[in-house]
C-alpha cells in the first residue's frame, strides 16, 4: 500500500509540474510571431525514452491574446445621419449613446463611405471599400475590379485577425457583405460570417429584413426565429448577443471577446412597436425645416459644430414644409415619429447589451465603438415616402392618397415603410445631402462615440480630427497590442489604409493623422486632403434614371476646416488647387480600383445588365423538391419580364391546402398553392394589387400534375400577361395578370417549396411555415422560363 501511495504521489507531482510548465511555456517561453496568421506552432520535441512514466509531457501550445487586451464591441446602426441623435444635437432620444458619450468621447469628424455594404467591409478590414471589391452594395456588383462583390483574401477581416490571436468573436444582426450569387445552400461559404473570422453569427445575410418576420441564419443554417408575441428582430439579436457573451465569459473569463453588433435598424423597413413611435407624437409637427434649424442651434450650443457653421440649403427638389398641403404634413410627421421611435428602441437594446457587460464586471476593460450610422440618413423614400420600400427598387412611384389610408398601421407588420427624403435631409443637419452622396458630409459624416474607461482619462470630450471608417480596424489592433499581419491564412496582405485613432483618446489637440481620403459612390466623388475638400455632385439619391456624362461634372472646392457644412464653394478662387485635387483624386482612384466609375444604380440590380455572375447562368429551368425553401432571390431562377411555366407533380387528398411553390411575400411576389383542394395562382404586385387565377372545383384525391402557364405580353419591363392553370392536361382556370414587378421582389423574402416561409404572398392560407405548409405530397416542381 505504501508503494502504491508513493507511485500515486509521483504521478501527481509529475502532472502538476507538467501542467505548470505547460502553462508557463505556452504563455511566456515561446516567442509568437503574430505578423503571420495563424501563428505557427513550435516544432514538437523528439523522445528516446520508451516508458512515458519516465518523462514529462511538453507544454501544450495555445494562442492567447496579449496581456491586457480589451474586449471589443462595435455597434453599427444603419441609415441614421449626423444630426439625428441627442449626443450630436439631434431630436431623437438615444439614452445609451448619451451615456457612453458622457463617459467617453464624441467624434464629430468621422466618415463612412455613404452606403452600407462598402462601409461594413471597410470597417472590418481597414481597407478602402473598392479594395474589398465593394464599390456599392452586393446586389449591384459588376464585373470590374473594385466592384465585383467578392472580398479578396488579400484583405483579411479584423475578426479573423482577432480570432487567430486568441479572441472569441461573434457577429449579430445585419451582414450584407457576401456576394449575391454566393448566398445559396451551395455556397461557397468563404465570405459568410463564420468563414470570415466569426465563431458565432446570428442575423440576416442581406441588406435588410422584415423586423417582424426576418430571414435569420445561425451560422450558415437558416433558422426560424422564436415564435413569441410582440417579436421584433432587434430584441432577438440583442438576446442572442447577451447570451453568447455571458456564456463565453463564463467558460473562458480570461479570453477577450469581440462583438460586432450591427442592427438592421434604422434601415427600411421602419418597423417598430407602436408605443415607441407614439412617444414622439407631435414632436415633428413643425416639419423638417424647423427640425433642421433647431438641431443646428443645439449642435452649436453643445460644441458639436463651430458657432460659425451655416445651415446648408435644402436640396431644391424638396419642398419647403410651409408649402405642403395639410394631409402631406400629417403623413410626413407620422413617418418621422416612426423613424424616431425605431431609433430609440434600437438604442435601448444596445443599452441592454452594455448593461450585460457591466453586470459581469467587464465594462471598464471593454472598448466600445458606437457608430451612429453606416452612412447618412436614407433619402431613398423619395419625395413622399413609401408604404412599401420595394416600390423604389422597381421604379414605381407611390402617391400620398395611397399612403394616407395606411397611416395608422405605419411601422407595423402590414407596412414595409420608408420616410420622405425631407426627413433624411433634416436628420443629416447641418448638411445638405444624404446617404449615397459620397461627395457631401451629409452622406458620409456620422456621429461616433468611443467608450473605454480603462484608457480614456475623463469623459464627455469631443474629438475633431478627420477620421474614416477604415481607421477602426487599426485602432482595435493597437488597443489589443497586436501587429497588423503581413500574411493571413497563407495570403500576403494588402496593407491597411486606415490610421489608428488611439493617439486622440487623451489629446484633443493632437494633429490628425488621416490626411487624405477619397470618396466615391454611383458617380458622386470627392477628395479630402489636409483640410480641403474637392467634390463632384453627380446625382441625387432619388435620381435613378440615366445621368449626365461623368465628363460634364463640375468640381467644387471647400475649406473643410473653416466651413463645417460645405456651403462656400471656393473653386473660382482657387482653380489651381481644384485642378491639383482632381488629379490627385484620379491618382487615388486608380490606386484603389475606383476606375472606371459606374454611375448606374437601380438597373444594376439585374445581373445581366450589371455583368456579375448569376448562379443559374443561362439555365432556363430549375427542378425543385419538397424541403427546398429559403432560397434568396439572387440564387433563384429569374422569371421576371418573361413567360414562365410551373409544373408540379403532387399527390393530394380531399381538401388539400398549402403552398406548392412561392417567391416573395406580403409586399411583392407570386404563389402557386391550393386551398380546400382547389389550385390557385396569385400574383402580388408590390402589395398594392393582387391578381388571382383559381380553379372552381377541388382536384380529385390521388396523383396530379398541376401546370401554371404565364404568357408574358412582352414589349418592355414590368408588363402583364395571361395565366392558365391545367390539372392532368385539362384547363381548370385562366385569367389576366395586369402588371408585374420588373426588377426585384424582395431583399429578404425567399422562394419556397411546400410552404411560405416569412410573410405570405396570398392572403387566405395563413402566415408562416406552419400555417402555409402543403398538406399533400410534392414529388417534384419544375419552373421554366422562355
Steps between C-alpha positions, in 0.01 A plus 500: 500500500786735587652430159166583334473839673860575414434435132178703513680795653769476234239508224323792664824695538589432138153605382501825700854577393419431136183707513679797654781476251252472215314807621818697547657402169183544295465857620855623546776280363394460139548818303190526282527663159164675474582660164419173323159352579420241610791505743735214423525223756846417638660181377410207730784345703634152421531232769731203540349376826287186468283540812274806527530481880858612479449830316300816538250603233592806293289812545178524304521767232223758534445843352387764744427866446769740625484576869252780569332476159151650542166360406370682193145587395422675174144630484398600148161659444358503147388810307504763774667832434721746684219723626258234622608394850508701823879481565548674165224757546223302334136462607499121550558373855787255523565439870770239443696713255460791743634290788800376304575851372496639854748235609697501176566713193292634212664516158341769286723459194461127440410377152348199326471411131138620450359147454457193716694204351802717412511648850474158663782344303719807547425495872595137546811493282660843546517532121313728261175358375614456140798301630245257641321491162202672661457815294127482574258257664539132421183490289640758257844346453647505149777321313766764566771482768396710795135412442482122466344438842751228591724602789852384407719294734767772492280720722432266791238627747579627846288224657727234352808681629354518849378140495844374399649706782290348777170688494149355500305668222127546442297689242136587549249669271557619145778358281458613136858419403465176305486495120136466396556178303678337795199502731345165406527164674783422257717782630790546480493615861843665502347847526227412749552624859615172653761464227606863538638487850187465711448200727131589530252670268133566559332732257400558140731470204360768268449875511175518693233282652145517623546571871179314584567199273877493440705256297744382768816290479688339785841450346419376149173335598169674451293488818153610598510777761317451830123496461413742779242775531635839402812353338742755354836412347700764688379355831589152378853581378570679828389196699730286287798732544456520877459124531809428292714756682403382848553135411838576343615693805365234734697225327816700419507815716863572411430494127395837353201524270430699185135576424384654175148623577350631175130568517264485205358819649449767401514390137168454327263339566438732793341243728450577868241427769234770489563617857854604406381708204227654713765636739568758229139601436497862389877543528544545124181691421702816431671320213843428362609860450438590864659173611818587309513851645447379857759226459768739379430734793547210745814382322657843539398525863651158572822573312431225247542746215678838491298812577576625149335200331230588248203274442531372145213563261237233461529324158286693256308186398352478851203710605504746786285373786293818495403436137357153564128419517371405845446132415861476379624646827292254701643208304860623516485577872393144577782366284750690716333381822539140391863551396584671830330228701689239302832669584426536870378139523826392336717709733324359806584151377863604469465610860393151599824366352710763679320425828577131457869574458490714814311228690791259458757763597657547156391850401821681601712270288267505200572729206160601362485673164144617431455627145171681448456419135675306225415800282273802511127463546337342196316714246397192304143557618468765230292813533205351689632182658375149431264253653715231334868570448513254209316755286826699491697206364233434237478867400133522595389834647250492787252782562401678820136396455617136494703543819255688721264204556800305637602768748372326813692184405824681408792304644291191569509159338269597213733773378856490369556874529751770427476871578517804277840630393424828677556325831826348376633849438373614841668214686825572314513861624691725454579347162310511172513144373444145618585133462649411156654847464864423569598854403314669784550458873127437533569169328823414679534681834358292784507547873730257680559440869796313650464376858790329682526587870835327544665725242301822468594760758174679571187479290280738310760635262475571128759399241513682168789336317398372156437126520347232282345161542822336379663630820298267724689175432846656560365660818388164637825327408701766682266484800558124521878546453488297181701562183336533163570159344694476178341169407176329603411140420778477248422820308724807506293793619435837344598755766220672686423847372363623831674666794452413867307754704655415836721807476190716540349334808670725751613788281226714347759718327712228346562559128286275281680210338248406233572783256377373163189302409307443181121451484291350218151355464293476180697786343490733801868544581733711708843532656592617850859625528654690790178678592384572145210322330454484124186335369254420223125480559406264218154372597241522776386181676152528350636524146502143372486557126774577251747760623699775332845395372764472769728720291253788531520509880628820657737484798439713808744593776451559874723583794365228730692632801312830486180397323349214701185464288657556156306808391774729361627373168852640444565337161507830310741648753747210496482336154852361526418321824186357339700366207764353730244329720307366202824350372574357844155345511570324171832378639331359810216360290742308281694377805192361674306359200236773497530532122308469278215674684153351459222751573211259436293409805171307494560342161809327641268283710460291184808270467473493121522879486767529769718224357554309828462123531154350529487169686264346246673660202320430172287219639137516395359260758544399860382175659398525863400253768307510825713642780676751276412835652671821606647556151604864469397687187854538368542122495163410347390482138417852384147477359438876475418660164450168323258214459523213747357158569471328837443123486426332830471126550302454820282259691193651656229402742152637544531867594877527455623848590834681498776637283650303214753761385530866592740790466491827695250595765241746624664792320554340161522155343301208362369171631360175360304337777189303588208579726226252583626283216491775233813613310562877514763738361536847652727778379558769763611826341698685771224441755296758313293265286448123480399308188359152563417212269316217679350163418133472592493134598720288728748265336412133540713324763809321370793587272465820299708713268421867549634741239489880515587674173567874498511651150685832531380786279851621421575850383721605790546456873222447752229413249204271562388170352250215505509218754353154445477206741461143380461181702596172332486676164156656549461878532333591830562877522631799308527871559688821451807629689493870414853593609810345650804611696789573264811494720465349846246330727676537832833544673435215743184306411580169337383234258355199681368157409216367713457810720526880510781566745456860620216729400248348258448592135138385518268628770276201556713206620671628813836642600832325550642156425254309717172652384594505129650150485369281217285223645546267205824363353724682253708266290658758273452857374659639185501872422600590144536829315523588133 
